[in-house]
Amino acid sequence: MARKAACLCHVSRESSLFRCLAEFYKEILGLEEVASPQFEFKEIWLMVDPKYLP
């Protein structure tokens, strides 16, 4: 039986050190910071390079 591929679309992490966490994801995983909507709280959106998506 063939296996189906899985895809991760969204992950949300809460942290008081969110800027440090974002830098980790950018440096280690190669994610790119992108523009995000304005919310009542501080947040950062990161994106995977589309060439790595199925």
C-alpha distance matrix in Angstrom:
0.0 3.8 6.6 9.7 13.0 15.8 19.4 22.6 25.3 28.2 29.5 33.0 35.0 38.5 41.0 44.7 44.1 41.8 43.5 42.8 39.1 38.7 40.4 38.0 34.9 36.7 37.8 34.8 31.8 33.7 33.6 36.3 38.7 38.9 41.3 40.7 42.3 45.4 44.9 47.5 46.0 45.3 41.8 40.1 37.1 35.0 32.5 29.8 30.6 28.6 27.6 25.3 23.5 20.3
3.8 0.0 3.8 6.6 9.7 12.8 16.3 19.7 22.4 25.4 27.0 30.6 32.7 36.3 38.7 42.4 41.6 39.2 40.7 40.0 36.5 35.8 37.4 35.2 32.0 33.6 34.7 31.9 28.8 30.3 30.2 32.8 35.3 35.5 38.0 37.6 39.4 42.5 42.3 45.0 43.5 42.7 39.1 37.2 34.1 31.8 29.1 26.4 27.0 24.9 23.9 21.6 19.9 16.5
6.6 3.8 0.0 3.8 6.6 9.3 13.0 16.2 19.1 21.9 23.3 26.9 28.9 32.5 34.9 38.7 37.9 35.5 37.0 36.4 32.8 32.3 33.9 31.7 28.5 30.2 31.5 28.6 25.5 27.3 27.0 29.7 32.1 32.4 34.9 34.4 36.2 39.2 38.9 41.5 39.9 39.0 35.5 33.6 30.6 28.5 25.9 23.3 24.2 22.5 21.7 19.1 17.3 14.3
9.7 6.6 3.8 0.0 3.8 6.5 9.9 13.3 15.9 18.9 20.7 24.3 26.8 30.4 33.0 36.7 36.0 33.3 34.8 34.6 31.0 30.1 32.0 30.0 26.7 28.2 29.8 27.3 23.9 25.4 24.8 27.2 29.4 29.4 31.7 31.1 32.8 36.0 35.7 38.5 37.1 36.3 32.7 30.9 27.7 25.7 23.1 20.7 21.7 19.6 19.3 16.9 14.5 11.5
13.0 9.7 6.6 3.8 0.0 3.8 6.7 10.3 13.0 16.1 17.9 21.6 24.0 27.7 30.1 33.8 32.8 30.1 31.4 31.2 27.7 26.6 28.4 26.5 23.1 24.5 26.1 23.7 20.3 21.6 21.0 23.4 25.7 25.9 28.4 28.0 30.0 33.1 33.0 35.9 34.3 33.3 29.6 27.6 24.4 22.2 19.5 16.9 18.0 16.1 15.8 13.2 10.9 8.2
15.8 12.8 9.3 6.5 3.8 0.0 3.8 6.9 9.8 12.7 14.3 18.0 20.4 24.1 26.6 30.3 29.5 26.8 28.3 28.2 24.6 23.7 25.8 24.0 20.5 22.3 24.2 21.8 18.4 19.9 18.9 21.3 23.3 23.4 25.8 25.1 27.0 29.9 29.7 32.4 30.8 29.8 26.3 24.4 21.4 19.4 17.1 15.0 16.8 15.3 15.8 12.9 10.4 8.8
19.4 16.3 13.0 9.9 6.7 3.8 0.0 3.8 6.3 9.5 11.6 15.3 18.0 21.7 24.3 27.8 27.1 24.1 25.4 25.6 22.1 20.8 23.0 21.6 18.0 19.5 21.8 19.9 16.3 17.4 15.9 18.0 19.8 19.8 22.0 21.4 23.3 26.4 26.3 29.2 27.7 26.6 23.0 21.0 17.8 16.0 13.6 11.8 13.7 12.3 13.5 10.8 7.9 7.4
22.6 19.7 16.2 13.3 10.3 6.9 3.8 0.0 3.8 6.0 7.8 11.6 14.2 17.9 20.5 24.1 23.4 20.4 21.9 22.2 18.7 17.5 20.0 18.7 15.2 17.0 19.5 17.8 14.3 15.7 13.7 15.8 17.2 17.3 19.5 18.6 20.5 23.4 23.1 25.8 24.1 23.0 19.4 17.6 14.6 13.0 11.3 10.2 13.0 12.5 14.3 11.5 9.2 10.1
25.3 22.4 19.1 15.9 13.0 9.8 6.3 3.8 0.0 3.8 7.1 10.5 13.7 17.2 20.0 23.4 22.9 19.6 21.1 22.0 18.7 17.0 19.8 19.2 15.6 17.0 20.1 19.0 15.5 16.2 13.5 14.8 15.5 14.9 16.7 15.5 17.2 20.2 20.1 23.0 21.7 20.8 17.3 15.6 12.4 11.4 9.8 9.8 12.7 11.9 14.6 12.6 9.9 11.3
28.2 25.4 21.9 18.9 16.1 12.7 9.5 6.0 3.8 0.0 3.8 6.7 10.2 13.5 16.4 19.8 19.6 16.3 18.1 19.3 15.9 14.5 17.7 17.3 14.0 15.7 19.0 18.2 15.1 16.0 13.0 14.2 14.1 13.8 15.2 13.5 15.0 17.6 17.1 19.8 18.2 17.4 14.0 12.8 10.0 9.8 9.5 10.6 14.0 14.1 17.0 14.9 12.9 14.7
29.5 27.0 23.3 20.7 17.9 14.3 11.6 7.8 7.1 3.8 0.0 3.8 6.7 10.2 13.1 16.6 16.4 13.5 15.7 16.5 12.9 12.3 15.6 14.9 12.0 14.4 17.4 16.4 13.9 15.4 12.6 14.3 14.0 14.5 16.1 14.3 15.9 17.8 16.8 19.0 16.8 15.9 12.5 11.6 9.8 9.7 10.5 11.6 15.3 16.2 18.9 16.4 15.1 17.2
33.0 30.6 26.9 24.3 21.6 18.0 15.3 11.6 10.5 6.7 3.8 0.0 3.8 6.8 10.0 13.4 13.8 10.9 13.7 14.9 11.6 11.4 15.1 14.8 12.6 15.1 18.1 17.6 15.7 17.1 14.2 15.4 14.2 14.8 15.7 13.4 14.6 15.8 14.2 15.8 13.5 12.8 9.8 9.9 9.3 10.3 12.3 14.2 17.9 19.1 21.9 19.7 18.5 20.8
35.0 32.7 28.9 26.8 24.0 20.4 18.0 14.2 13.7 10.2 6.7 3.8 0.0 3.8 6.5 10.1 10.5 8.2 11.4 12.1 8.9 9.8 13.3 12.7 11.4 14.3 16.9 16.3 15.3 17.1 14.5 16.0 14.8 16.1 17.2 15.1 16.4 17.0 15.2 16.2 13.1 12.0 9.6 10.0 10.5 11.4 14.0 15.7 19.4 21.3 23.8 21.4 20.8 23.3
38.5 36.3 32.5 30.4 27.7 24.1 21.7 17.9 17.2 13.5 10.2 6.8 3.8 0.0 3.8 7.1 8.6 7.1 10.8 11.9 9.5 11.0 14.3 14.2 13.8 16.5 18.8 18.7 18.2 19.8 17.3 18.3 16.5 17.8 18.3 15.9 16.8 16.5 14.2 14.2 11.0 10.3 9.0 10.6 12.2 13.8 16.9 19.0 22.6 24.6 27.2 25.0 24.5 27.0
41.0 38.7 34.9 33.0 30.1 26.6 24.3 20.5 20.0 16.4 13.1 10.0 6.5 3.8 0.0 3.8 5.1 5.0 8.7 9.2 7.7 10.0 12.8 12.7 13.3 15.9 17.7 17.8 18.1 19.7 17.7 18.7 16.8 18.7 19.3 17.5 18.6 17.9 15.9 15.5 11.8 10.4 9.8 11.2 13.6 14.9 18.2 20.3 23.7 26.1 28.5 26.3 26.3 29.1
44.7 42.4 38.7 36.7 33.8 30.3 27.8 24.1 23.4 19.8 16.6 13.4 10.1 7.1 3.8 0.0 3.8 5.6 8.4 9.2 9.2 11.5 13.6 14.2 15.5 17.5 19.0 19.7 20.5 21.8 19.9 20.4 18.2 20.1 20.4 18.7 19.6 18.2 16.2 15.2 11.5 10.0 10.6 12.4 15.5 17.1 20.7 22.9 26.1 28.8 31.2 29.2 29.4 32.4
44.1 41.6 37.9 36.0 32.8 29.5 27.1 23.4 22.9 19.6 16.4 13.8 10.5 8.6 5.1 3.8 0.0 3.8 5.6 5.4 6.3 8.7 10.1 10.8 12.6 14.4 15.6 16.5 17.7 18.8 17.3 17.9 16.0 18.5 19.3 18.3 19.9 18.9 17.6 17.2 13.4 10.9 10.8 11.5 14.5 15.4 18.9 21.0 23.9 26.9 29.0 27.2 27.8 30.9
41.8 39.2 35.5 33.3 30.1 26.8 24.1 20.4 19.6 16.3 13.5 10.9 8.2 7.1 5.0 5.6 3.8 0.0 3.8 5.5 4.9 6.0 8.6 9.7 10.5 12.2 14.1 15.2 15.6 16.5 14.4 14.8 12.7 14.9 15.8 14.7 16.5 15.9 14.9 15.2 11.5 8.6 7.5 7.8 10.7 11.8 15.4 17.7 20.7 23.5 25.9 24.2 24.6 27.8
43.5 40.7 37.0 34.8 31.4 28.3 25.4 21.9 21.1 18.1 15.7 13.7 11.4 10.8 8.7 8.4 5.6 3.8 0.0 3.8 5.4 5.1 6.3 8.7 10.0 10.5 12.2 14.2 15.0 15.2 13.4 13.2 11.0 13.7 14.7 14.5 16.8 16.3 16.1 16.6 13.1 9.6 8.6 7.8 10.8 11.5 15.1 17.4 19.9 23.0 25.2 23.9 24.8 28.2
42.8 40.0 36.4 34.6 31.2 28.2 25.6 22.2 22.0 19.3 16.5 14.9 12.1 11.9 9.2 9.2 5.4 5.5 3.8 0.0 3.8 5.4 5.1 6.3 8.8 9.8 10.5 11.9 13.6 14.4 13.5 14.1 12.9 16.1 17.7 17.7 20.2 20.0 19.6 20.1 16.4 13.1 12.0 10.8 13.3 13.0 16.3 17.9 20.3 23.7 25.4 23.7 25.0 28.4
39.1 36.5 32.8 31.0 27.7 24.6 22.1 18.7 18.7 15.9 12.9 11.6 8.9 9.5 7.7 9.2 6.3 4.9 5.4 3.8 0.0 3.8 5.4 5.1 6.4 8.7 10.0 10.5 11.4 12.8 11.6 12.9 12.1 15.1 17.1 16.7 19.2 19.5 18.8 19.7 16.1 13.1 11.1 9.8 11.5 10.9 14.0 15.4 18.3 21.4 23.2 21.2 22.1 25.4
38.7 35.8 32.3 30.1 26.6 23.7 20.8 17.5 17.0 14.5 12.3 11.4 9.8 11.0 10.0 11.5 8.7 6.0 5.1 5.4 3.8 0.0 3.8 5.4 5.2 6.1 8.6 10.0 10.1 10.5 8.7 9.4 8.3 11.4 13.6 13.7 16.6 17.3 17.3 18.7 15.5 12.2 9.6 7.2 8.5 7.6 10.9 12.7 15.3 18.5 20.5 18.9 19.9 23.3
40.4 37.4 33.9 32.0 28.4 25.8 23.0 20.0 19.8 17.7 15.6 15.1 13.3 14.3 12.8 13.6 10.1 8.6 6.3 5.1 5.4 3.8 0.0 3.8 5.5 5.0 6.0 8.3 9.7 9.6 9.0 9.7 9.3 13.0 15.4 16.3 19.5 20.0 20.5 21.8 18.5 15.0 12.8 10.2 11.5 10.0 12.7 13.8 15.8 19.4 20.9 19.5 21.1 24.7
38.0 35.2 31.7 30.0 26.5 24.0 21.6 18.7 19.2 17.3 14.9 14.8 12.7 14.2 12.7 14.2 10.8 9.7 8.7 6.3 5.1 5.4 3.8 0.0 3.8 5.4 5.2 5.7 7.6 9.0 9.2 11.2 11.7 15.4 18.1 18.7 21.8 22.6 22.6 23.9 20.5 17.3 14.9 12.5 13.2 11.2 13.4 13.7 15.9 19.4 20.6 18.6 20.3 23.6
34.9 32.0 28.5 26.7 23.1 20.5 18.0 15.2 15.6 14.0 12.0 12.6 11.4 13.8 13.3 15.5 12.6 10.5 10.0 8.8 6.4 5.2 5.5 3.8 0.0 3.8 5.6 5.4 5.1 6.6 6.0 8.6 9.7 13.0 16.1 16.6 19.9 21.2 21.4 23.2 20.0 17.0 14.0 11.2 10.9 8.3 9.9 10.1 12.6 15.9 17.2 15.2 16.6 20.0
36.7 33.6 30.2 28.2 24.5 22.3 19.5 17.0 17.0 15.7 14.4 15.1 14.3 16.5 15.9 17.5 14.4 12.2 10.5 9.8 8.7 6.1 5.0 5.4 3.8 0.0 3.8 5.9 5.7 4.7 4.4 6.0 7.6 11.3 14.6 15.9 19.5 21.0 21.8 23.8 20.9 17.6 14.7 11.3 10.8 7.9 9.2 9.5 11.1 14.7 16.0 14.7 16.6 20.2
37.8 34.7 31.5 29.8 26.1 24.2 21.8 19.5 20.1 19.0 17.4 18.1 16.9 18.8 17.7 19.0 15.6 14.1 12.2 10.5 10.0 8.6 6.0 5.2 5.6 3.8 0.0 3.8 6.0 5.5 7.5 9.3 11.1 14.8 18.1 19.6 23.2 24.5 25.2 27.0 23.9 20.5 17.9 14.7 14.6 11.7 12.7 12.3 13.3 17.1 17.5 16.1 18.6 22.1
34.8 31.9 28.6 27.3 23.7 21.8 19.9 17.8 19.0 18.2 16.4 17.6 16.3 18.7 17.8 19.7 16.5 15.2 14.2 11.9 10.5 10.0 8.3 5.7 5.4 5.9 3.8 0.0 3.8 5.8 8.2 11.1 13.3 16.9 20.3 21.4 24.9 26.3 26.7 28.5 25.3 22.1 19.3 16.3 15.9 12.8 13.3 12.1 13.5 17.0 17.1 15.0 17.5 20.6
31.8 28.8 25.5 23.9 20.3 18.4 16.3 14.3 15.5 15.1 13.9 15.7 15.3 18.2 18.1 20.5 17.7 15.6 15.0 13.6 11.4 10.1 9.7 7.6 5.1 5.7 6.0 3.8 0.0 3.8 5.6 9.2 11.9 15.0 18.6 19.6 23.0 24.9 25.4 27.6 24.7 21.7 18.5 15.3 14.0 10.6 10.3 8.6 10.2 13.5 13.8 11.4 13.7 16.9
33.7 30.3 27.3 25.4 21.6 19.9 17.4 15.7 16.2 16.0 15.4 17.1 17.1 19.8 19.7 21.8 18.8 16.5 15.2 14.4 12.8 10.5 9.6 9.0 6.6 4.7 5.5 5.8 3.8 0.0 3.8 6.5 9.8 12.8 16.5 18.2 21.9 23.9 25.0 27.4 24.7 21.6 18.3 14.8 13.3 9.6 9.0 7.4 8.0 11.7 12.0 10.7 13.3 16.8
33.6 30.2 27.0 24.8 21.0 18.9 15.9 13.7 13.5 13.0 12.6 14.2 14.5 17.3 17.7 19.9 17.3 14.4 13.4 13.5 11.6 8.7 9.0 9.2 6.0 4.4 7.5 8.2 5.6 3.8 0.0 3.8 6.7 9.5 13.1 14.5 18.2 20.3 21.4 24.0 21.5 18.5 15.1 11.5 9.6 5.9 5.4 5.1 6.9 10.4 12.0 10.7 12.3 16.0
36.3 32.8 29.7 27.2 23.4 21.3 18.0 15.8 14.8 14.2 14.3 15.4 16.0 18.3 18.7 20.4 17.9 14.8 13.2 14.1 12.9 9.4 9.7 11.2 8.6 6.0 9.3 11.1 9.2 6.5 3.8 0.0 3.8 6.3 10.1 12.2 16.0 18.2 19.8 22.6 20.4 17.4 14.1 10.4 8.4 5.3 5.2 6.5 7.3 10.6 12.7 12.6 13.9 17.7
38.7 35.3 32.1 29.4 25.7 23.3 19.8 17.2 15.5 14.1 14.0 14.2 14.8 16.5 16.8 18.2 16.0 12.7 11.0 12.9 12.1 8.3 9.3 11.7 9.7 7.6 11.1 13.3 11.9 9.8 6.7 3.8 0.0 3.8 7.1 9.1 12.8 14.7 16.4 19.1 17.0 13.9 10.9 7.2 5.9 4.4 6.4 9.2 10.5 13.3 16.0 15.9 16.6 20.3
38.9 35.5 32.4 29.4 25.9 23.4 19.8 17.3 14.9 13.8 14.5 14.8 16.1 17.8 18.7 20.1 18.5 14.9 13.7 16.1 15.1 11.4 13.0 15.4 13.0 11.3 14.8 16.9 15.0 12.8 9.5 6.3 3.8 0.0 3.8 6.4 10.1 12.6 14.8 18.0 16.6 14.1 11.1 7.9 5.7 5.8 6.7 10.1 11.1 13.0 16.1 16.5 16.6 20.1
41.3 38.0 34.9 31.7 28.4 25.8 22.0 19.5 16.7 15.2 16.1 15.7 17.2 18.3 19.3 20.4 19.3 15.8 14.7 17.7 17.1 13.6 15.4 18.1 16.1 14.6 18.1 20.3 18.6 16.5 13.1 10.1 7.1 3.8 0.0 3.8 7.1 9.4 12.2 15.5 14.8 12.7 10.4 8.2 6.8 8.6 9.9 13.5 14.6 15.9 19.3 19.9 19.5 22.8
40.7 37.6 34.4 31.1 28.0 25.1 21.4 18.6 15.5 13.5 14.3 13.4 15.1 15.9 17.5 18.7 18.3 14.7 14.5 17.7 16.7 13.7 16.3 18.7 16.6 15.9 19.6 21.4 19.6 18.2 14.5 12.2 9.1 6.4 3.8 0.0 3.8 6.5 8.8 12.3 11.9 10.4 8.1 7.0 6.0 9.0 10.8 14.6 16.4 17.5 21.1 21.1 20.2 23.3
42.3 39.4 36.2 32.8 30.0 27.0 23.3 20.5 17.2 15.0 15.9 14.6 16.4 16.8 18.6 19.6 19.9 16.5 16.8 20.2 19.2 16.6 19.5 21.8 19.9 19.5 23.2 24.9 23.0 21.9 18.2 16.0 12.8 10.1 7.1 3.8 0.0 3.8 6.3 10.1 10.7 10.5 9.2 9.5 9.1 12.5 14.2 17.9 19.8 20.5 24.2 24.3 23.0 25.7
45.4 42.5 39.2 36.0 33.1 29.9 26.4 23.4 20.2 17.6 17.8 15.8 17.0 16.5 17.9 18.2 18.9 15.9 16.3 20.0 19.5 17.3 20.0 22.6 21.2 21.0 24.5 26.3 24.9 23.9 20.3 18.2 14.7 12.6 9.4 6.5 3.8 0.0 3.8 6.9 8.2 8.4 8.6 10.1 11.0 14.7 17.0 20.8 22.9 23.9 27.5 27.4 26.3 29.2
44.9 42.3 38.9 35.7 33.0 29.7 26.3 23.1 20.1 17.1 16.8 14.2 15.2 14.2 15.9 16.2 17.6 14.9 16.1 19.6 18.8 17.3 20.5 22.6 21.4 21.8 25.2 26.7 25.4 25.0 21.4 19.8 16.4 14.8 12.2 8.8 6.3 3.8 0.0 3.8 5.3 7.1 7.8 10.5 11.9 15.6 18.3 21.9 24.4 25.5 29.1 28.6 27.3 30.0
47.5 45.0 41.5 38.5 35.9 32.4 29.2 25.8 23.0 19.8 19.0 15.8 16.2 14.2 15.5 15.2 17.2 15.2 16.6 20.1 19.7 18.7 21.8 23.9 23.2 23.8 27.0 28.5 27.6 27.4 24.0 22.6 19.1 18.0 15.5 12.3 10.1 6.9 3.8 0.0 3.8 7.0 9.2 12.6 14.7 18.4 21.4 24.9 27.6 28.9 32.4 31.7 30.6 33.3
46.0 43.5 39.9 37.1 34.3 30.8 27.7 24.1 21.7 18.2 16.8 13.5 13.1 11.0 11.8 11.5 13.4 11.5 13.1 16.4 16.1 15.5 18.5 20.5 20.0 20.9 23.9 25.3 24.7 24.7 21.5 20.4 17.0 16.6 14.8 11.9 10.7 8.2 5.3 3.8 0.0 3.8 6.4 10.1 12.7 16.3 19.5 23.0 25.8 27.5 30.8 29.8 29.0 31.9
45.3 42.7 39.0 36.3 33.3 29.8 26.6 23.0 20.8 17.4 15.9 12.8 12.0 10.3 10.4 10.0 10.9 8.6 9.6 13.1 13.1 12.2 15.0 17.3 17.0 17.6 20.5 22.1 21.7 21.6 18.5 17.4 13.9 14.1 12.7 10.4 10.5 8.4 7.1 7.0 3.8 0.0 3.8 7.2 10.4 13.7 17.2 20.6 23.3 25.3 28.5 27.6 27.2 30.3
41.8 39.1 35.5 32.7 29.6 26.3 23.0 19.4 17.3 14.0 12.5 9.8 9.6 9.0 9.8 10.6 10.8 7.5 8.6 12.0 11.1 9.6 12.8 14.9 14.0 14.7 17.9 19.3 18.5 18.3 15.1 14.1 10.9 11.1 10.4 8.1 9.2 8.6 7.8 9.2 6.4 3.8 0.0 3.8 6.8 10.0 13.5 16.9 19.7 21.7 24.9 23.8 23.4 26.5
40.1 37.2 33.6 30.9 27.6 24.4 21.0 17.6 15.6 12.8 11.6 9.9 10.0 10.6 11.2 12.4 11.5 7.8 7.8 10.8 9.8 7.2 10.2 12.5 11.2 11.3 14.7 16.3 15.3 14.8 11.5 10.4 7.2 7.9 8.2 7.0 9.5 10.1 10.5 12.6 10.1 7.2 3.8 0.0 3.8 6.6 10.2 13.6 16.2 18.4 21.5 20.6 20.5 23.8
37.1 34.1 30.6 27.7 24.4 21.4 17.8 14.6 12.4 10.0 9.8 9.3 10.5 12.2 13.6 15.5 14.5 10.7 10.8 13.3 11.5 8.5 11.5 13.2 10.9 10.8 14.6 15.9 14.0 13.3 9.6 8.4 5.9 5.7 6.8 6.0 9.1 11.0 11.9 14.7 12.7 10.4 6.8 3.8 0.0 3.8 6.8 10.4 13.1 14.9 18.2 17.4 17.0 20.3
35.0 31.8 28.5 25.7 22.2 19.4 16.0 13.0 11.4 9.8 9.7 10.3 11.4 13.8 14.9 17.1 15.4 11.8 11.5 13.0 10.9 7.6 10.0 11.2 8.3 7.9 11.7 12.8 10.6 9.6 5.9 5.3 4.4 5.8 8.6 9.0 12.5 14.7 15.6 18.4 16.3 13.7 10.0 6.6 3.8 0.0 3.8 7.0 9.7 12.1 15.0 14.0 14.1 17.7
32.5 29.1 25.9 23.1 19.5 17.1 13.6 11.3 9.8 9.5 10.5 12.3 14.0 16.9 18.2 20.7 18.9 15.4 15.1 16.3 14.0 10.9 12.7 13.4 9.9 9.2 12.7 13.3 10.3 9.0 5.4 5.2 6.4 6.7 9.9 10.8 14.2 17.0 18.3 21.4 19.5 17.2 13.5 10.2 6.8 3.8 0.0 3.8 6.4 8.3 11.4 10.7 10.6 14.2
29.8 26.4 23.3 20.7 16.9 15.0 11.8 10.2 9.8 10.6 11.6 14.2 15.7 19.0 20.3 22.9 21.0 17.7 17.4 17.9 15.4 12.7 13.8 13.7 10.1 9.5 12.3 12.1 8.6 7.4 5.1 6.5 9.2 10.1 13.5 14.6 17.9 20.8 21.9 24.9 23.0 20.6 16.9 13.6 10.4 7.0 3.8 0.0 3.8 6.0 8.3 7.0 7.6 11.4
30.6 27.0 24.2 21.7 18.0 16.8 13.7 13.0 12.7 14.0 15.3 17.9 19.4 22.6 23.7 26.1 23.9 20.7 19.9 20.3 18.3 15.3 15.8 15.9 12.6 11.1 13.3 13.5 10.2 8.0 6.9 7.3 10.5 11.1 14.6 16.4 19.8 22.9 24.4 27.6 25.8 23.3 19.7 16.2 13.1 9.7 6.4 3.8 0.0 3.8 5.5 5.8 7.4 11.1
28.6 24.9 22.5 19.6 16.1 15.3 12.3 12.5 11.9 14.1 16.2 19.1 21.3 24.6 26.1 28.8 26.9 23.5 23.0 23.7 21.4 18.5 19.4 19.4 15.9 14.7 17.1 17.0 13.5 11.7 10.4 10.6 13.3 13.0 15.9 17.5 20.5 23.9 25.5 28.9 27.5 25.3 21.7 18.4 14.9 12.1 8.3 6.0 3.8 0.0 3.8 5.3 5.2 8.5
27.6 23.9 21.7 19.3 15.8 15.8 13.5 14.3 14.6 17.0 18.9 21.9 23.8 27.2 28.5 31.2 29.0 25.9 25.2 25.4 23.2 20.5 20.9 20.6 17.2 16.0 17.5 17.1 13.8 12.0 12.0 12.7 16.0 16.1 19.3 21.1 24.2 27.5 29.1 32.4 30.8 28.5 24.9 21.5 18.2 15.0 11.4 8.3 5.5 3.8 0.0 3.8 5.6 8.1
25.3 21.6 19.1 16.9 13.2 12.9 10.8 11.5 12.6 14.9 16.4 19.7 21.4 25.0 26.3 29.2 27.2 24.2 23.9 23.7 21.2 18.9 19.5 18.6 15.2 14.7 16.1 15.0 11.4 10.7 10.7 12.6 15.9 16.5 19.9 21.1 24.3 27.4 28.6 31.7 29.8 27.6 23.8 20.6 17.4 14.0 10.7 7.0 5.8 5.3 3.8 0.0 3.8 6.6
23.5 19.9 17.3 14.5 10.9 10.4 7.9 9.2 9.9 12.9 15.1 18.5 20.8 24.5 26.3 29.4 27.8 24.6 24.8 25.0 22.1 19.9 21.1 20.3 16.6 16.6 18.6 17.5 13.7 13.3 12.3 13.9 16.6 16.6 19.5 20.2 23.0 26.3 27.3 30.6 29.0 27.2 23.4 20.5 17.0 14.1 10.6 7.6 7.4 5.2 5.6 3.8 0.0 3.8
20.3 16.5 14.3 11.5 8.2 8.8 7.4 10.1 11.3 14.7 17.2 20.8 23.3 27.0 29.1 32.4 30.9 27.8 28.2 28.4 25.4 23.3 24.7 23.6 20.0 20.2 22.1 20.6 16.9 16.8 16.0 17.7 20.3 20.1 22.8 23.3 25.7 29.2 30.0 33.3 31.9 30.3 26.5 23.8 20.3 17.7 14.2 11.4 11.1 8.5 8.1 6.6 3.8 0.0
